[in-house]
Amino acid sequence: MINYSLASSTWDQNEYSAIQRVIESDMFTMGKEVAHYEKDFADFFGAKYAIMVSSGSTANLLMIASLFFTKNVKNKLKRGDEVIVPAVSWSTTYFPLQQYGLKVKFVDIDSQTLNMDLDKLEGAITDKTKAILFVNLLGNPNDFARVSDIIAGRDIFILEDNCESMGATINGKQAGTFGLMGTFSSFFSHHIATMEGGCVVTDDEELYHILLCIRAHGWTRNLPKFNKVTGEKSEDAFEESFKFVLPGYNVRPLEMSGALGVEQLKKLPSFIEIRRENAKLFQSLFANHPFIDIQQEIGSSSWFGFALILNEKAPYTRAELVKLLTKNGIECRPIVTGNFLKNSSVLEYFDYEVFGNVNNAEYLDQNGLFVGNHQVDIKANIVALHDLIKNL
């Protein structure tokens, strides 16, 4: 048995001390530790503002919701507006779009990068397109230089679901910061772990204030005195603390999660470096495999995991490959949700259309899987994976 898991713990005594620090403070709801993490997070990723929430999924929810409350007409969404998305992503990339009554247009993925097919994107854009929600899949950022060329001169803005690609860069700029807003996840199996947790980053002050408001009940309590939601808050703390101005949620993170994030973020550069070293070996072993294709890197991927896609020459099926890996202690999963359009039951609730065909998404859905990458050296596991498949 190889014992090659999808993910492993990123914690040591620093994280356990952070948890104990919160326990001793007897303050468990969102407070100074979360604020500390948000400042460090914004600084690390080169954004003006970061807001921590309970998960990457709720980060996506708030990102979409905030655009319904902005006063900036250029960035404002309304029900029925068209948003383009890739056909492969996690479910909660898409669900906030449905929940806010947006028209979702699915575009196929590129068979090599596994991100949105930019050639097809060009054809999918119409005068009805208001926004494009890009997903940086498995650590791999989109080619945003080309994206900028595609949307140049159009009244379209970019959003990023960067939940799988924390630490990925293109020309030194962090993935998640190319659009109006970007979202991140710090769930256990991701690049850093805060138990549960997510972040939204933006350079737009008004959106930041809206996010602060709708993260916690839609009240004004967490807004600065002078803000772009209500203008100026009153001096009456008794009344102001329970003043509700936007239809919000309660997706606040725990104080423990903030404290963990402070420690985890310090380690992120070394985590990414080791992931990239693991990836170099993976690429060297599988780049010219006769039966398996791998993801083509754009920029500097942070290598969430390693995709393995059987090509048409493969003498075995994915089911046979999954059986072999599982039998030998190698955990594997579908590539995100595969082709999300196969989920016909939930799509009954959507207002959506599909641009052209999604042949690449369908092929990945039937023939793709991924294995984990880690923040520690797993080169022996990668060699064992290669040797096992070689003998299949």
N, C-alpha and C positions, 0 to 999 in steps of 0.2 A: 504494500500500500504506500502510495506516494505522499498522501496527506497534503494536498495542494488545495487550500481553501480559497474562497472568493475574496476574503478580507481578513485582517487581523487587527488586534488592538493597537492603538497608537498612544496609549496612556502609560505613564510611569508615575513615580512618586510626586512629580510636579502637579499632575492632574488630581491625584488623591489629596494632596495638600490644599489645592484650590477648593475642592469639595468641602473639606473640613473647615476651611476658612469661612465658607458660606454658612455651614452648620453653626459655627461658633458665633456668627453675627446674628443668628436667629432672624434673618431677613431672606426669605426664599422667593418672593415675587420680584419681578423686574426692578433692578435698582442700579447701584453704582458699578457693579461688575459688568452688567450688560452695556452700560454707557461706555465703560473702558474698552470693552471689546469692539463696540461700534466705531470708536475713534481709531483704534488700531487697525480695524478692518478697512476703513476708508483710506487711511494712510498707506496701507500695504498695497491696495489695488489702484491707488491713484485716482480715487473718486472724491468728490467734495463731501458726499453724505453716504452713510450706511445705516440701515435700520435692521435690527435683528428681530426675527419672528420665530414662531414655533417649529417651522419646517421649511424645506424648499418648496413644498406644495403650497403652503400658505404665502410664501414669498411670491409665487406666481399669481395667486389670487389677489393679493394686495396690489401687485404691479398693474394688473388689468383694471381692478376697481378704481384705482386712483385716477385713471385717465377719464373716467366718467364725471369726475368732480373738479377737474382743472378748469380755470377760467381762460386758459390759453387755447384759442380756437384751433390753432395749428396742430396741437397735440390731443385735442379732446376727442374722445370716442362717444358714439351714441349707438343705440340698438340698431342693428341692420348693417352697420359698417363692415366692410370686408377686410379680413385679416388673413394673410397667407401664412401657412405653416408647412413643415415637412411631414411626410407620411409616416415617418418613424420617430417616435419619442415616447416619453412616459405619459401616462393618462392625464396627470394633473398639469401637463403643459396645455392640454386642450380644454379641460373641463371649465376653467374660469371663463373661457371665450363663450362656451355654451350658456353658462350661468348668467352672463351679462348680455345675452341676446345678440351676439355678433355673428356675422356670416363668415364661416370658416372655409377657406379654400385650401385644399390639400395639394401639395406638389411632390412629385417623386424625389427620391434621394439619388445622389451620385453613387454608383456602384463601388467606387474606389475610396472616396473620403467618408462615405456613409452620412454626410450632411446633405442639406438640400441641394438638388441639382440646379446649379446657377444658370445653365442654358435654358432649362425649362422654366425657371423663375422669370426670366426675361419675357417669355411668351405668356406667362400667367398674369402678369401685371396689367391692370386695366385702369381706366379713370375712376373705377369704383374702389380700388385698393387704397386703404387708409394706412395700414401698417403691415409690417412683415415681422413675424416672431421667429427668429432663428434659434435653432438648438445646436449647441456645440456638443457633439455626440462622443461619448467614451473618452473624453479628454481632448478631443480634436476641434480646434476652432474653425469657424468658417473663414473663407477668403474675403475679408471685409474690404480690402482694396477694390476688388472686382465688384462687390456689392455696392460700394459708393458710386462706381461708374454706372452701374445698372439703374440706380434710382436718381442719378444726378438730374436736377431740373424738375423733379416730380415732387408733389406734395405728399410724401410718404415718410414715415418715421420707422426706426428700427427698434425692436426689443430683443433681448437675449435671455434664453433659458440656459444658464451656464452651470446648472446644478451638478453636471458630471465632469466639469472641466475647470475646476478651481486651479489656478496657477498656470494655465496654458497662456501662451503669449504669441503675438505676431509683431515682429519688428520692435520688440521691447514693450509693447502695449498689452495690458492684461485683457484676456477674454472676459466678457461680462461688462466691459466699459466702452464698447463701440456704439452702443445704442443709447436711446433716451433713458432706459433703465435696464439693469441686468440682475438676474437672480442666482443665488448660490445655495447649496445644501451642505450641512455638516452632520448628516446621518452617519451611523457607525461605519458603513461600508464605503464612505466617500473619502476625500483626501484628508480632511480632518474630522474629528468626531466630538460633538458636544452633547451626546446622548441623542436628543432630537434638536433640530435647529436649522435656520436658514437666514439669509440676508437679502435685502434689496439695496442696490447701489444706484445713485444718480447724481448728476451735477445740477439738477434743477431744484431750486430752493422751494418753489411752490409745491411740486410733487412730494418733496421730502416732508413738508408740513402736513400735506394730506395723508401721507403714509403714517406719520406719527399719530394723527387723529383716528384713522380707521383701524389701526392696529389694536387700539384699546377703546372699544365701545362707541367710537365716534364722538367722544367727549373732548373738551378743550384742555383738560388738565395737563396733558403732556406737551402742549404747544408752548413755544416761547411767548413772552408778553406781547411782542410785536411779531405778527405772523401773517402769512399770506392766505389763511383760511378765514379768520374772523377780523383781521386787522389788528386791533389792540384789545387785549384782555383787561377785564375790570380788576380793580383792587380787592374785590369782595371774594376772598378765597372760598368762603362757605358756599356761595352760589356758583362760582366759576368752576369749582371742582366737580360739579355734577351738571354741567351745561353740555347738552348734546347738540351737535351741529351737522354731522354727516352720518349716514347709515353705515355704521362700522361693525367690527367683529371683536372677538377677544382672542387674538392669536399672539399674545405676548409670550416671550420666552421666559424660562425660569432663570433665576439668578445664578444657579449652579451652572447652567449652560453657558452663560456669559463668562463666568470665571474659568470654565474649561476652555472656552474659545481663546481667552487671553493667552493661556499656556500653549494651546495647540498652534496658534498662529506663529508663535516663535519658532516652531519646529517645521513649519510648512516648507521653507526653502530647501531644507535637507530632505524632507519627504519627497519633494518633486524631483530633486537631483537623483535620488536612488531609484525612483520610478522610471526615470529616463534611462538610467544605466541598465535596468532590467529590460527596458524596451529595446535597447540597442541589440542585446543578445537575441531577443525574440525576433526582431526584424532580420537579423543575420541568418537565423535558422529557418525562417519561414518565407523569406522574401521571394524565393524561387521554387517554392514547393510545387510539385507537379499537380497536386489535387486540391490545394487549399490556397485561397486568396486572403490577404490581410488588409487592414485599413491603411490607406495612404495618408501620411501625416501632412498637415497644413500648418505652417509656422512651427512652433514648438509645443507639441502636445504635452499634456500633463498625464496622459496614459492612465485613465481610469481603469481600463482592463484591456484585454487582447481579443479582438474579434477573429474568428476562424470561419471562413465561408467556403463551403465545398463548391468547387467549380464543376463544370459539366463533364469533365473527364474522370471525376472521382469514381472509383470502383466500389464505394460503400456509401451508405445513406447517412444522413445526420442522426437518425435514430440509432444506427449501429455505432456511430462515433460517440454519441452520448452514453450509450450502454457501456462502451469500453472505458471511457473516462471515469464514469461513476464507479464502476467495478474496481478501478485502480486508485480510488481515493482522490480524484480530481473533480472538484465542484465546477459546474458549468450552468449557464443560464441562457435563455433566448437573448438576442440583442435588443435590449430595452423591451418594448412590447412587440417587436417585429412590425409588421404592417398594421398600423392601428385601425385601418379601414375594415379589417376582418371582424371587428367588434360591432356587428350589425345591431345588436340589441341596444347598446347605449347610443349608437348613432341615430336611432329613431328620435332622440331628443334634440338632435342638432339641426341647425340650418347650415347646410354645407354643400359644397360641390367639389369635384375632383378635376384638376386640370390634366387633360390627356390621360395617359395610362400611368400606372405606378408599378411597372414591371420589375424595377430594381428592388422596391420595397417588398413586393411579393416573393421575389427570389430569395432575398435575405430572410424573409419570414419562414421559408421552407427549408433553407439550407445553411443558415447561420447560427452561431452560438458565440458566447464569449467566456473566457476564463479570467480569473482575477489577476490584478497587479497589486503590489504591496509597497509600503514605505520602508521595507527592509529587503535585503538581498534575497531574491528567490531564484537565482540563476540555476541552481541545481534542479529546482522544480521545472523550470522552463526546458532544460535539457531533457529531463525525464519525460515531459509532455511530448517533445519532439520525437524522441526515440520510440515512445509508445505508439504514436501515430505512424511513424515510419514502418513499423512492423505489422501494422494492421492490414 
